[in-house]
Amino acid sequence: MMFCHPRPPVGASLLAMVANDDTGHLTPRGFLRFFASKLAPTVFCVLLGIPGLAHAFDLQQLSEQLAKPEVIHGNFIQEKHLRALSQPLTSKGTFVLAKNHGLLWLLKTPLQQDYRITAKGIARRDGIVWQMLPGKSAGAEQNRLFLAVLQGDSSGLQRDFELSLSGDAQNWKLTLVPRSMLLKQVFNQINITGAALVQSIELLETQGDSTLLRMQDSTSAQPLSDAEQHDFAE
Amino acid sequence: MTLPSERLLPRLFLILLLAVLALAGWQWRDGAPLSANLMELVPGTAPDALELRAEQRMQEPLNREMLVLVGHADRQQAVAMAQTLGEQWQASGLFEKVQWTLQADLPALRTQLLQGRLAMLSAVDRQLLIEHPDTFIQQRVQALFDPFNGYSLVPSQDDWLGLTGRIQNSQPQRGSVQLDIGSGTLVADADGKSWVLLRARTTGNAFDMNLPLQVADLLEHSREQAAQHEVQLLAASGLLYAAHGQQQAAREMTWVGGGATVGILLLLLLAFRRWRVLLAFVPVLVGMLFGAVACVALFGHMHVMTLVLGSSLIGVAVDYPLHYLSKSWSLKPWHSWPALRLTLPGLTLSLITSGIGYLALAWTPFPALTQIAVFSAAGLLGAYLSAVGLLPALLKGVELRPAQWPLRVCEHLLGCREALLNQVKTPVLLALLIAFCVGGLLQLNSKNDIRQWISAPQNLTDEARTIARITGYQPTSQFFLIRAANQQQLLERQTALSERLDQLIGLEKLQGYLSLNQLVSTPNAQQQVREALSRLPALWQPLLDIGVPAETLQAELTKLQALPAVDIDAALSGPLAEPYRPLWLGPTEDGVAAMVSLQGINNPALLRLQGEDLPGVTLVDRLGELNTVFAATQISAAELKLASCVLIVLVLILPFGFGGALRIVSLPLLAALCSLASLGWLGQPLTLFSLFGLLLVTAISVDYAILMREQVGGAAVSLLGTLLAALTTWLSFGLLAVSSTPAVSNFGLSVSLGLVFSFLLAPWAGRQVHESTAAERAA
């Protein structure tokens, strides 16, 4: 052994192959997946729940006020303002938000379609069965956030958005401005108004389109019906 | 005392040595002609150039990239640490690119999606558009109202038919890594922690000598830093294995190589008590030189593995001088040239038999064995020539007065043997030995795996597995290679393969795959989409009903139909194509070729079956093939070895007669058998390397049998010579047994066992009545 060369990386690659490690390809595809399925519901869920925002007295009050009802029933009108259309795409329906279950979003006109968001993911009613939407399964980001929101955990929301609140308990407006570069490329800001309950949510997209959700006749007086309980349970 | 020819010999040899040195100098003119690529050493299943290129492409990231998971129970802390480390790494200068956040170029993504609206549409969506255009329109209307449909990168007004949204949604999804919207990092949640992904690509690859160590050091430092904040790091990279291999090899080579050299020198000093006897190391050095020069001359370069295993030749090369040095116990006074004259026939025979033994291995279809055989055979020749031509001249005038105790030890040993033989006769011993062999052989099992070539430290493989579990990425070394005459045919073939693979995924035999046809469809399919689109105006009333102007739709349709056909090269240029890019091998001699990479296989045989009857599709499974070839090589090596034994018998008939020759050859074979049996008793598997070790031992131990049979200077002196030879050989080979690389340690173990048995059996070589012996005794 006169030639005391350190044995160079004999078969480093081979071993790597054997050991099954890899770096994966974490590229725009991950990004696409995210936007394809996650952002809008995330924001949407966040807004319906409004978490315990423990950073100012007003926000604290607001979050306590919104966290009170166990079940909220209401009607919604959704207006999608697209730059290229003179008239917004308007749809109507009803919703049920239950603190320990999730959200039922029942679109009635111009077409009928039921959605459900629970800890398990987003599902769409297909005939009589609920069909989980692919890529929106349990463990996905929006569910994590949604659950966090339902449980009054605000860390996610505060990390991602700059929050500012104006008005009083009976007439308030909350503005969310995205902090991260990623979100800024998508949203300009989100405006939420309400009284005892949330009344409207407005999403302003960077590219000029916007969505306005108006929640009317919301009531927290009515408990979950059997059918609704059944829908959540399934 | 010195013959005229003996005056000439040293000069001739010096001329030869100078010539070889000059050749060596020329060979090393551009640096060391060394190779560290393990794949060069494994048997030629002769993958064609394309397959080789494909393999290299698949391995490249493994040799250059490092994947790190930064884990903490609190996501923000994990993100913060990933950022700190990422910045440090970037500043280290070791990496070309360090990535911990996603940098998505949205405008480029939009452009690619818009341009690829015909070509990138998935098969399912294409089918829907062609067969049920009414449903297609309905779903689009629904999507426009759907609050959960998500955000589309391309605004509706640029894509009223929603094709880009469909393409977005149909991109293959793998793994459990999620985008953290706030920080832009990729995060996986597992074991109660958030793991932030950090990816680094080095400037060089794992075969650079210094880089892996530097990277490993940096990682170690980062681990400590992270641990202070209770952050855990998991890392996986080929570089880490390389660093480990280097550190370990350097350590082992220092201890084993240094140990053997020091041991042999000490042994020489102890036995002969003269400083100049250390000159016996000259043949060793010359042997190494000859071996290296021959190897480079024949193969163009020398593999480090050849160097490591071949360098154990030290112990064999030193045997030649030992042959005549050990005569100093019987020749008094001892002079170099007469001693050489006495032992020359034995030396020459030993060179021929060992040479035959080694060269037999050169004919195995195994480049590793061929190289080692050539190295050893040339090395032995060099050692022999210097021992015969140069060393006696160097030792001229040295008076050896060796220590007497080794001789007394050997006499005692022989006495013990006699006493034993008085109690138990040889046939009984033989029967016992055979019983031992049968018992051991029954327990012996064979094991061949490429993994034995590498010592994989448990902690590194564990970490790699944990990363695979957390991220859900389970890449495999197997992949499909698809050849076709043109791009159309290639994509068609990939589509056919995809159908089969989808079935496997359905059966949970496969986790996923990546194929170019997921990114871009065939020109024909693109044309079909174009035609299907022209039927839409009759069906898009629902879109008009919600207020989309007819002229807007018509304009979009015109634009869509004017989109040029997208070929593979064009499709690969966009940002979405990044993971697909390595798969495209481009034009080949007879068409085009691409790969399909696989994730999470649990049954390679099933995969092979899937690809079998598809034209142009081959499963490349190097590891599987190698393991098969290993087993085959094991058998052919053994056959060659037996053939070489027959040849040795033929050579030995001349000096020893048929009976003697047979006896001399049967002893090493019996020793090899005993070693095999010992492996069985010890519960060690028979590997290609242990077999190779045994083959070497038989080549070497023929020497011992000849030495014992010649009995120049008496049985005790011959036994002493054998003992010295065995000890030196053991010092250089046997120490390899402590190596933590399974292949090397297997090799060392079997050589050690073989040497012990060869030494024990050597006295049974019988006794040749020899003129010189008679003359010596008379003197």
Chai-1 contact restraints between the chains, C-beta under 6 A:
chainA,res_idxA,chainB,res_idxB,connection_type,confidence,min_distance_angstrom,max_distance_angstrom,comment,restraint_id
A,M1,B,G257,contact,1.0,0.0,6.0,A-B,restraint_1
A,M1,B,A260,contact,1.0,0.0,6.0,A-B,restraint_2
A,M1,B,S311,contact,1.0,0.0,6.0,A-B,restraint_3
A,M2,B,M288,contact,1.0,0.0,6.0,A-B,restraint_4
A,F3,B,L307,contact,1.0,0.0,6.0,A-B,restraint_5
A,F3,B,S311,contact,1.0,0.0,6.0,A-B,restraint_6
A,C4,B,M253,contact,1.0,0.0,6.0,A-B,restraint_7
A,C4,B,G257,contact,1.0,0.0,6.0,A-B,restraint_8
A,P6,B,Q246,contact,1.0,0.0,6.0,A-B,restraint_9
A,P6,B,A249,contact,1.0,0.0,6.0,A-B,restraint_10
A,P6,B,A250,contact,1.0,0.0,6.0,A-B,restraint_11
A,R7,B,A249,contact,1.0,0.0,6.0,A-B,restraint_12
A,R7,B,V304,contact,1.0,0.0,6.0,A-B,restraint_13
A,P8,B,A36,contact,1.0,0.0,6.0,A-B,restraint_14
A,P8,B,M209,contact,1.0,0.0,6.0,A-B,restraint_15
A,P8,B,V304,contact,1.0,0.0,6.0,A-B,restraint_16
A,P9,B,A206,contact,1.0,0.0,6.0,A-B,restraint_17
A,P9,B,F207,contact,1.0,0.0,6.0,A-B,restraint_18
A,P9,B,P212,contact,1.0,0.0,6.0,A-B,restraint_19
A,P9,B,A242,contact,1.0,0.0,6.0,A-B,restraint_20
A,P9,B,G245,contact,1.0,0.0,6.0,A-B,restraint_21
A,V10,B,A36,contact,1.0,0.0,6.0,A-B,restraint_22
A,V10,B,L38,contact,1.0,0.0,6.0,A-B,restraint_23
A,V10,B,G245,contact,1.0,0.0,6.0,A-B,restraint_24
A,G11,B,L38,contact,1.0,0.0,6.0,A-B,restraint_25
A,G11,B,W453,contact,1.0,0.0,6.0,A-B,restraint_26
A,G11,B,I454,contact,1.0,0.0,6.0,A-B,restraint_27
A,A12,B,A206,contact,1.0,0.0,6.0,A-B,restraint_28
A,A12,B,G238,contact,1.0,0.0,6.0,A-B,restraint_29
A,A12,B,Y241,contact,1.0,0.0,6.0,A-B,restraint_30
A,A12,B,A242,contact,1.0,0.0,6.0,A-B,restraint_31
A,S13,B,Q59,contact,1.0,0.0,6.0,A-B,restraint_32
A,S13,B,L62,contact,1.0,0.0,6.0,A-B,restraint_33
A,S13,B,N63,contact,1.0,0.0,6.0,A-B,restraint_34
A,S13,B,G238,contact,1.0,0.0,6.0,A-B,restraint_35
A,L14,B,L38,contact,1.0,0.0,6.0,A-B,restraint_36
A,L15,B,Y241,contact,1.0,0.0,6.0,A-B,restraint_37
A,L15,B,I454,contact,1.0,0.0,6.0,A-B,restraint_38
A,L15,B,A456,contact,1.0,0.0,6.0,A-B,restraint_39
A,A16,B,L62,contact,1.0,0.0,6.0,A-B,restraint_40
A,A16,B,G238,contact,1.0,0.0,6.0,A-B,restraint_41
A,M17,B,S477,contact,1.0,0.0,6.0,A-B,restraint_42
A,V18,B,R451,contact,1.0,0.0,6.0,A-B,restraint_43
A,A19,B,T461,contact,1.0,0.0,6.0,A-B,restraint_44
A,A19,B,A464,contact,1.0,0.0,6.0,A-B,restraint_45
A,N20,B,A468,contact,1.0,0.0,6.0,A-B,restraint_46
A,D21,B,A236,contact,1.0,0.0,6.0,A-B,restraint_47
A,D21,B,A464,contact,1.0,0.0,6.0,A-B,restraint_48
A,D22,B,Y473,contact,1.0,0.0,6.0,A-B,restraint_49
A,D22,B,P475,contact,1.0,0.0,6.0,A-B,restraint_50
A,T23,B,P61,contact,1.0,0.0,6.0,A-B,restraint_51
A,T23,B,E65,contact,1.0,0.0,6.0,A-B,restraint_52
A,T23,B,L67,contact,1.0,0.0,6.0,A-B,restraint_53
A,T23,B,R199,contact,1.0,0.0,6.0,A-B,restraint_54
A,G24,B,Y473,contact,1.0,0.0,6.0,A-B,restraint_55
A,H25,B,P579,contact,1.0,0.0,6.0,A-B,restraint_56
A,L26,B,L186,contact,1.0,0.0,6.0,A-B,restraint_57
A,T27,B,E578,contact,1.0,0.0,6.0,A-B,restraint_58
A,T27,B,P579,contact,1.0,0.0,6.0,A-B,restraint_59
A,P28,B,A104,contact,1.0,0.0,6.0,A-B,restraint_60
A,P28,B,L109,contact,1.0,0.0,6.0,A-B,restraint_61
A,P28,B,P575,contact,1.0,0.0,6.0,A-B,restraint_62
A,P28,B,L576,contact,1.0,0.0,6.0,A-B,restraint_63
A,R29,B,Q171,contact,1.0,0.0,6.0,A-B,restraint_64
A,G30,B,L179,contact,1.0,0.0,6.0,A-B,restraint_65
A,F31,B,L102,contact,1.0,0.0,6.0,A-B,restraint_66
A,F31,B,A104,contact,1.0,0.0,6.0,A-B,restraint_67
A,L32,B,Q168,contact,1.0,0.0,6.0,A-B,restraint_68
A,L32,B,Q171,contact,1.0,0.0,6.0,A-B,restraint_69
A,R33,B,Q173,contact,1.0,0.0,6.0,A-B,restraint_70
A,F34,B,L179,contact,1.0,0.0,6.0,A-B,restraint_71
A,F35,B,Y151,contact,1.0,0.0,6.0,A-B,restraint_72
A,F35,B,L153,contact,1.0,0.0,6.0,A-B,restraint_73
A,A36,B,G150,contact,1.0,0.0,6.0,A-B,restraint_74
A,A36,B,Q168,contact,1.0,0.0,6.0,A-B,restraint_75
A,A36,B,N169,contact,1.0,0.0,6.0,A-B,restraint_76
A,S37,B,G150,contact,1.0,0.0,6.0,A-B,restraint_77
A,L39,B,Y151,contact,1.0,0.0,6.0,A-B,restraint_78
A,A40,B,G150,contact,1.0,0.0,6.0,A-B,restraint_79
A,A40,B,Y151,contact,1.0,0.0,6.0,A-B,restraint_80
A,P41,B,F148,contact,1.0,0.0,6.0,A-B,restraint_81
A,L82,B,S156,contact,1.0,0.0,6.0,A-B,restraint_82
A,L82,B,Q157,contact,1.0,0.0,6.0,A-B,restraint_83
A,R83,B,Q157,contact,1.0,0.0,6.0,A-B,restraint_84
A,A84,B,Q157,contact,1.0,0.0,6.0,A-B,restraint_85
A,L85,B,G547,contact,1.0,0.0,6.0,A-B,restraint_86
A,Q87,B,G547,contact,1.0,0.0,6.0,A-B,restraint_87
A,L89,B,L144,contact,1.0,0.0,6.0,A-B,restraint_88
A,L89,B,I546,contact,1.0,0.0,6.0,A-B,restraint_89
A,S91,B,F145,contact,1.0,0.0,6.0,A-B,restraint_90
A,Y115,B,F148,contact,1.0,0.0,6.0,A-B,restraint_91
A,I122,B,F148,contact,1.0,0.0,6.0,A-B,restraint_92
A,G135,B,Q173,contact,1.0,0.0,6.0,A-B,restraint_93
A,E141,B,Q178,contact,1.0,0.0,6.0,A-B,restraint_94
A,R159,B,G182,contact,1.0,0.0,6.0,A-B,restraint_95
A,D160,B,I181,contact,1.0,0.0,6.0,A-B,restraint_96
A,D160,B,G182,contact,1.0,0.0,6.0,A-B,restraint_97
A,S180,B,G182,contact,1.0,0.0,6.0,A-B,restraint_98
A,L182,B,I181,contact,1.0,0.0,6.0,A-B,restraint_99
A,L182,B,G184,contact,1.0,0.0,6.0,A-B,restraint_100
A,L183,B,I181,contact,1.0,0.0,6.0,A-B,restraint_101
A,Q185,B,L106,contact,1.0,0.0,6.0,A-B,restraint_102
A,Q207,B,P155,contact,1.0,0.0,6.0,A-B,restraint_103
